[in-house]
Amino acid sequence: MASLDALIAPRLAALEPSRQRRLLLPADPALIDVASNDYLGLSRHPQLIERACQWAHRHGSGSRASRLVTGTSADLLALEEKLAAFKGTEAALIFATGYQLNSSVLPALFELGSDKHGPLVFTDRLNHASLHAGCQGLKQIRFRHNDLAHLDELLTTNPGSLRFIITESVFSMDGDTADVPALAALAARHNAILYLDEAHATGVLGPQGKGLAALAPGRVPVVMGTLGKALGSAGAYVAGSRALIDWLVNRCAGFIYSTAPAPAALGAVEAALELVPGMDAERARLAQMADSLRTTLQASGYDTLASTTQIVPAIMGDAAAALAAAQRLRASGLLAVAIRPPTVPAGSARLRFALSTALSDAAFERVLTSVAQLKR
Ligand SMILES: *Cc1c(COP(=O)(O)O)cnc(C)c1O
């Protein structure tokens, strides 16, 4: 019998020279966190914690079964209605994680094609790994990042009876945004279906933090977002028509064969949905912080790509340079993460700053000071 560990050891060792081996390190709570996605600081908000406790007391620590068996409560259905109202859609469906959602909702949609070769999928080159997982088995037609002229051209030269455009509203590693109204118009012109991932926009961008799909009301047929980032809890939602949600309840394996999310997590989402629309002041402060950080990084000569959001990359080059920069910031009390290939393209290893209004003004001043000294 082959030893599994003996097969693994040389593969792991092969990751070392290119500094690609990943380690699970406990985060030091004393560090100033500029790496997490808790953009509005809601994960520590007393109202979310309190509501999580209430839902746990009411429904238990676990949900006990798949949604279709016994995992659906009246509270959960009401929460999905609130999410749909927040997103301006007829219906919404909650999943345990965004990765699970993207990797199982897309295959359920691809089933709708009648062509034996499957549908055509047009994907942004920088799409998240979970969107790739959802496209497994299909040849993706990839357009240059945020390049709608390129997408237009590819749609023109690749006709098909069922075509999807799959992209993100805020890109998780570059911090730039897609032009959602233009994407919606392009999709309509080519009779393609737009699938939009709002993981990093939900709660942060768009009117009242409703995401960028709100800039093209009724014109984004499938929109998903996560509940574990700005919404301070865990899980993900997909929002769209009643027919879409009914189809997923019937055909989406990642929904059907998975235990419903824990009640405490759902309770926290309910509280977050009450708070988020009223957090314009926090959103404005977050945007200002991001502007200051970009200005500081650019003054030191770092490329921040096309970032306009709370996610700010600083390009370091190779993986070793990015790791060394993260190490230097750590020594000055900051938790900033080096993002390396294959998560980002070769040569664009970077520090990825993710800002949060949980940072005090004093803490953020320290961030700017440390970043300004990074090159010295
Ligand atoms: C985080 C993320 C996901 C996955 O969501 P999880 O709930 O963390 O599994 C999906 N898409 C994008 C763009 C993300 O950044």
The ligand as an SDF file (V2000), in Angstrom:
LIG
                    3D

 15 15  0  0  0  0  0  0  0  0999 V2000
  -14.8190   35.3110   -0.3020 C   0  0  0  0  0  0  0  0  0  0  0  0
  -15.3230   35.1630   -1.6790 C   0  0  0  0  0  0  0  0  0  0  0  0
  -16.1790   34.1120   -2.0310 C   0  0  0  0  0  0  0  0  0  0  0  0
  -16.4420   32.9440   -1.1120 C   0  0  0  0  0  0  0  0  0  0  0  0
  -17.2170   33.2510   -0.0260 O   0  0  0  0  0  0  0  0  0  0  0  0
  -17.0530   32.4360    1.3420 P   0  0  0  0  0  0  0  0  0  0  0  0
  -18.3340   32.6600    2.0420 O   0  0  0  0  0  0  0  0  0  0  0  0
  -15.8700   33.0040    2.0360 O   0  0  0  0  0  0  0  0  0  0  0  0
  -16.8550   30.9970    0.9670 O   0  0  0  0  0  0  0  0  0  0  0  0
  -16.7510   34.1230   -3.2910 C   0  0  0  0  0  0  0  0  0  0  0  0
  -16.4480   35.0880   -4.1840 N   0  0  0  0  0  0  0  0  0  0  0  0
  -15.5770   36.0770   -3.8910 C   0  0  0  0  0  0  0  0  0  0  0  0
  -15.2710   37.1110   -4.9140 C   0  0  0  0  0  0  0  0  0  0  0  0
  -14.9860   36.1430   -2.6330 C   0  0  0  0  0  0  0  0  0  0  0  0
  -14.0960   37.0990   -2.3520 O   0  0  0  0  0  0  0  0  0  0  0  0
  1  2  1  0
  2  3  1  0
  2 14  2  0
  3  4  1  0
  3 10  2  0
  4  5  1  0
  5  6  1  0
  6  7  2  0
  6  8  1  0
  6  9  1  0
 10 11  1  0
 11 12  2  0
 12 13  1  0
 12 14  1  0
 14 15  1  0
M  END
$$$$
